[in-house]
Amino acid sequence: MSAITLAIILTLLLLIAYLSYIVVHERKIRKRLEGQWTAIKTSAKRISNVHEKDTAFAAVSREGEDAFFFDSAYESTGSIAGTLALLKKILVCHNCILFDADEKRLTVIAAASSDQDIVYELPNESAGSLPGWIAEHRVPLRIGYIRDRKGLSYYTGNEGINSFLGVPVFGEGDKLRGILCADSQEKEAFGLEAERLLVFAAHAAALSLENVSSLRRTKLEASEFAALYKLSKKLSATLKIDEILDIAITSIKEIVDYDMAAFVLKEDTETLKIAAAKGFKAAELINATFKPDESITGWVVKNGMPLTFYDFQDGSRDLPVFPKQSLPIRSLLCLPLSIKDDTIGVFLIASKRENFFSPYETKIFEVIAAHTATQISNAVMYRQMEKMATTDGLTGLFNHRYFQERLSQELERAQRYKEKLSLLLVDIDHFKKINDTYGHPAGDKILKEVAKILASSIRAVDVAARYGGEEFAVILVNTDGRGALETAERIRRIVESNKFDISGAALKVTGSMGIAVFPDDTGLDEGAQRLLISRADSALYLAKEEGRNRAYLFKEAADRIQKSGN
C-alpha cells in the first residue's frame, strides 16, 4: 500500500471520526434545546391557568433574561463551519457551502470560504440555480464540467467554477432541511467517492440544521414571551378602556409584524363598534359601527367561538371581516373577548401573507385576548362604580359631592386664568304639593324630565348636578352674569312650556332660579366657594318670595335680598 493511499485512508477515517463526534455533540445540543422548549411550553400552559398566571409570567420574565441556551447557536454553527473546512481540505475544492432550505428560499448557513462574494439568500427554485434544482428534485447532483455558469447563482461574480457537487440534507420525517454543496475550479473534480462522502457529511449537517432551526424557534418564542410579559404588566396598570386597547394593539406588534389588528367591542345587542385599529385602513375602520349579522366579526361575537383563516380571500367569502370593507388579507385570526359566558367583543389580527400565524403564536394571541377581555371587564366595572359614586341615581346628573369637588376645581381654574364663573341654582316650584297630590312617582318623573332639560340646555364644559331634593345646580364655566341670566331664562321658559304627562294629565311646572358670579359676588378670598353658593341661594329664595317662576342675579337683587333677610 502506497504512502498516498494510506494518507487518503487516514484522512477519511479522521473525517468519519470527526463527523461521528459532530453527530453526538449535536444530539446533546438538541436535547438541551428540547429541554428549554419544554420549559417554555410549561409556562404557556400555566399562563392559560388563571390561578398560576402571575407565577408563569414571572417565569417568562426570567426566561427572557436568561440567555445561557443561546450559546448553542455558536456551538452549532461552529460545528458546521468546522465540517465544511475539513471537507474542503479532503476534497481539495474551491468552496463548501451549506444552505438552509424552506419553501420559498435557500439561505447560506456557513461556508468554508466565507470571504468570497457569496449571495446569502436565493429563491428556492430550480430555474437558474443548481442548489434550487437539488431542492426541487431531492437527489444529489454532480457536474464535471459546467458550461452555463448561471446555475452558480450563489456567487455574485465569476469564480471560475467548472465542477459542482451537491446533495440534499434531510431531517426528521424525510423533510428537506438544506443543501450541502462543493465546487471546484478544476474539471471533473468530484467522483462517486466524493459524492458518498458528501452524503455522509449531510447526515451530521442535518442535525446541525435541526438545532439551528430549534434555536431560532426557541429564541423567537422566548422573545415573544418576554413581550407578552411586558404587555401583561402594562395592561394591569390601567383601568381606562382606550388605554387598554392602545397598549394591547401596540404591544402585539412586538410579538408579530401584523398588517392589520383591531379590537371590536359590543355597544349593545344590536351594535358593534371598532374601538381600536392599527395597520391598513385603520383610519377608515376606527369608531365605525355595524350590526352583528353583517360580518365575520359579528359571527364570532354571536357564537363566542374563534375563527382562523390561513388563506383568506375577502372577495370569495359570503361575509366580509367588516361590512362594506374589502381587506387585502390572506391570514386572519378572529378571537372572542369573553368573560364567563358573555362575549364582549372580538380581537382581530391579519396579515397579507398566507399561513402567517404559527400554532404557538395563535396560542399567545388567545392568552392576550383573554387577558385583555379581563382588563376591559375590570375597567367597565370600575367606570360603573365611579359613575355610581359621582352620579345621582334618579336623574343621571352629577350628585352633590361631585358638584362640590368640581366647583372647587373650576373656581381654581377661573382664578388662575382670571375668568368669570357663574353658579345657577334651580328649584322646582310647589314640588311638595305635586308629591302630595300626585304621589312620589309623579314627583320623580318631573325631577327626571327637568334634569334632561338642564342637561340639554348647557354646553359640554358646563356641569349640571342634583343639589338635593327638588333643587339643582349648574356651573357655567367662563360665563358672566348676563350670559348666566340668558341661560337661566332659556331653561325657565322651556320648563314652563313643557307639558309633563302625569297619569294622562298634562301638568304645568315652573322653576325659580338664583345666580351668583365669581369673583363679582364673592371676591377672591378663601371662602369664595361657600359665599358663591350662599349668594346664589339667596337670589333663588328671593325669586320664590316674589312670585316664583323667575330668575334673579344676586348683584341686581342684593338690596332686596338684604331687606328680606335672606
Long-range contacts (C-beta under 8 A, 24 or more apart in sequence): 11-90, 12-90, 12-197, 15-86, 15-87, 15-90, 15-197, 15-201, 16-200, 18-82, 18-83, 18-86, 19-83, 19-200, 19-201, 19-203, 19-204, 22-79, 22-82, 22-83, 22-204, 22-207, 22-208, 23-203, 23-204, 23-207, 25-75, 25-79, 26-76, 26-79, 26-204, 26-207, 26-208, 26-210, 26-211, 27-207, 29-72, 29-75, 29-76, 29-211, 30-207, 30-210, 30-211, 30-214, 32-69, 32-72, 33-69, 33-72, 33-211, 33-214, 33-215, 33-218, 34-214, 36-69, 36-218, 37-214, 37-217, 37-218, 39-63, 40-218, 40-221, 40-222, 40-225, 43-225, 44-225, 44-360, 44-363, 44-364, 44-367, 47-228, 47-367, 48-366, 48-367, 53-232, 57-228, 57-229, 57-232, 57-233, 60-225, 60-226, 60-228, 60-229, 61-226, 61-229, 63-222, 63-225, 63-226, 64-222, 64-223, 64-225, 64-226, 64-229, 69-215, 69-218, 70-215, 70-219, 72-211, 72-215, 73-212, 73-215, 73-219, 76-208, 76-211, 76-212, 76-215, 77-109, 77-110, 77-208, 77-212, 79-204, 79-208, 80-109, 80-110, 80-205, 80-208, 81-110, 81-112, 83-201, 83-204, 83-205, 83-208, 84-110, 84-111, 84-112, 85-112, 87-112, 87-182, 87-197, 87-198, 87-201, 88-112, 88-113, 88-182, 90-197, 91-165, 91-182, 91-184, 91-189, 91-190, 91-194, 91-197, 92-184, 92-189, 93-163, 93-182, 93-183, 93-184, 93-189, 93-190, 94-159, 94-161, 94-183, 94-184, 94-185, 95-159, 95-182, 95-183, 96-180, 96-181, 96-182, 97-154, 97-180, 97-181, 97-182, 97-183, 98-169, 98-178, 98-179, 98-180, 98-181, 98-205, 98-208, 98-209, 99-131, 99-154, 99-178, 99-179, 99-180, 99-181, 100-177, 100-178, 100-209, 100-212, 100-213, 101-135, 101-169, 101-176, 101-177, 101-178, 101-179, 106-131, 106-132, 106-135, 106-178, 106-179, 108-154, 109-178, 109-208, 109-209, 109-212, 116-155, 116-159, 117-155, 117-156, 117-157, 118-154, 118-155, 118-156, 119-153, 119-154, 119-155, 119-156, 122-153, 122-154, 128-153, 129-153, 129-154, 130-164, 130-166, 130-181, 131-166, 131-179, 131-181, 134-166, 134-167, 134-168, 134-179, 135-168, 135-176, 135-179, 138-168, 138-176, 139-168, 140-165, 140-166, 140-167, 140-168, 140-195, 140-198, 140-199, 141-165, 141-166, 141-167, 142-166, 142-190, 142-195, 144-187, 144-188, 144-189, 144-190, 145-187, 145-188, 152-183, 154-181, 159-183, 159-185, 160-185, 161-185, 162-186, 162-187, 162-189, 163-187, 163-188, 163-189, 163-190, 164-190, 165-189, 165-190, 165-194, 165-195, 165-198, 166-198, 167-195, 167-198, 167-199, 167-202, 168-202, 169-202, 169-205, 169-206, 169-209, 170-202, 170-206, 171-206, 171-209, 171-210, 172-210, 177-206, 177-209, 177-210, 177-213, 178-205, 178-206, 178-209, 180-205, 221-360, 224-255, 224-256, 224-360, 224-361, 224-364, 225-364, 227-251, 227-254, 227-255, 228-255, 228-364, 228-367, 228-368, 230-254, 231-368, 231-371, 232-371, 235-371, 235-372, 235-375, 236-375, 238-375, 238-379, 239-375, 239-378, 239-379, 239-382, 239-383, 240-379, 241-265, 241-275, 241-376, 241-379, 241-380, 241-383, 242-275, 242-276, 244-372, 244-375, 244-376, 244-379, 245-275, 245-276, 245-372, 245-376, 246-276, 248-276, 248-347, 248-368, 248-372, 249-276, 249-277, 249-278, 250-278, 252-349, 252-365, 252-368, 253-278, 255-361, 255-364, 256-349, 256-356, 256-357, 256-361, 258-349, 258-350, 258-351, 259-329, 259-350, 259-351, 259-352, 260-327, 260-329, 260-348, 260-349, 260-350, 260-351, 261-347, 261-348, 261-349, 261-350, 262-347, 262-348, 263-337, 263-345, 263-346, 263-347, 263-348, 263-372, 264-297, 264-301, 264-345, 264-346, 264-348, 265-337, 265-344, 265-345, 265-376, 266-301, 266-343, 266-344, 266-345, 272-297, 272-298, 272-301, 272-345, 272-346, 274-322, 275-345, 279-350, 280-327, 280-328, 281-325, 281-327, 284-325, 285-322, 285-325, 288-322, 290-322, 290-323, 291-323, 294-319, 294-323, 295-319, 295-320, 295-321, 295-322, 295-323, 296-320, 296-321, 296-334, 297-321, 297-322, 297-334, 297-346, 297-348, 300-334, 300-335, 300-336, 300-343, 300-346, 301-336, 301-343, 301-345, 301-346, 302-343, 304-336, 304-338, 304-341, 304-343, 305-336, 306-333, 306-334, 306-335, 306-336, 306-366, 307-332, 307-333, 307-334, 308-332, 308-333, 308-334, 308-357, 308-362, 309-333, 310-354, 310-355, 311-354, 311-355, 312-350, 321-348, 321-350, 328-352, 330-354, 330-356, 331-355, 331-356, 331-357, 333-357, 333-362, 333-365, 335-365, 335-366, 335-369, 336-369, 337-369, 337-372, 337-373, 337-376, 338-370, 338-373, 339-373, 339-374, 339-377, 344-373, 344-376, 344-377, 345-373, 345-376, 347-372, 392-451, 392-465, 392-466, 394-444, 394-447, 394-448, 394-466, 395-447, 395-448, 395-451, 395-466, 396-448, 396-451, 396-455, 397-451, 397-454, 397-455, 397-464, 397-465, 397-466, 397-472, 398-463, 398-464, 398-465, 398-466, 399-465, 399-466, 400-465, 400-466, 400-467, 400-468, 402-465, 403-463, 403-465, 403-467, 403-473, 403-475, 404-529, 406-463, 406-465, 406-475, 407-463, 407-475, 407-529, 407-532, 407-533, 408-529, 410-463, 410-475, 410-477, 411-518, 411-528, 411-529, 411-532, 414-477, 414-478, 414-518, 414-519, 415-519, 415-524, 419-477, 419-478, 420-478, 420-479, 420-480, 420-481, 420-517, 420-518, 420-519, 420-520, 421-475, 421-476, 421-477, 421-478, 421-479, 421-517, 421-518, 421-532, 422-475, 422-476, 422-479, 422-480, 422-481, 422-483, 422-484, 422-515, 422-516, 422-517, 422-518, 423-473, 423-474, 423-475, 423-476, 423-515, 423-516, 423-517, 423-518, 423-532, 423-533, 423-536, 424-473, 424-474, 424-476, 424-484, 424-487, 424-488, 424-491, 424-513, 424-514, 424-515, 424-536, 424-551, 425-467, 425-471, 425-472, 425-473, 425-474, 425-513, 425-514, 425-515, 425-533, 425-536, 425-537, 425-539, 425-540, 426-450, 426-454, 426-471, 426-472, 426-473, 426-474, 426-488, 426-491, 426-511, 426-512, 426-513, 426-540, 427-470, 427-471, 427-472, 427-511, 427-512, 427-513, 427-540, 427-544, 428-470, 428-471, 428-509, 428-510, 428-511, 429-509, 429-510, 429-511, 429-512, 429-544, 429-548, 429-549, 430-548, 431-469, 431-470, 434-507, 434-509, 438-502, 438-503, 438-507, 442-502, 442-503, 442-507, 443-470, 445-500, 445-502, 446-500, 446-502, 446-507, 446-509, 449-498, 449-500, 450-495, 450-509, 450-511, 453-491, 453-494, 453-495, 453-498, 454-491, 457-487, 457-490, 457-491, 457-494, 458-487, 480-517, 480-520, 481-515, 481-517, 481-520, 481-553, 481-555, 481-556, 484-515, 484-517, 484-553, 485-515, 485-551, 485-553, 488-513, 488-515, 488-551, 489-551, 492-549, 492-550, 492-551, 496-549, 510-548, 510-549, 511-549, 512-540, 512-543, 512-544, 512-548, 512-549, 512-550, 512-551, 513-539, 513-540, 513-543, 513-550, 513-551, 513-552, 514-538, 514-539, 514-540, 514-541, 514-542, 514-543, 514-551, 514-552, 514-554, 515-539, 515-551, 515-552, 515-553, 515-554, 516-553, 516-554, 517-553, 517-554, 517-555, 520-555, 521-554, 521-555, 538-566, 541-566, 542-566
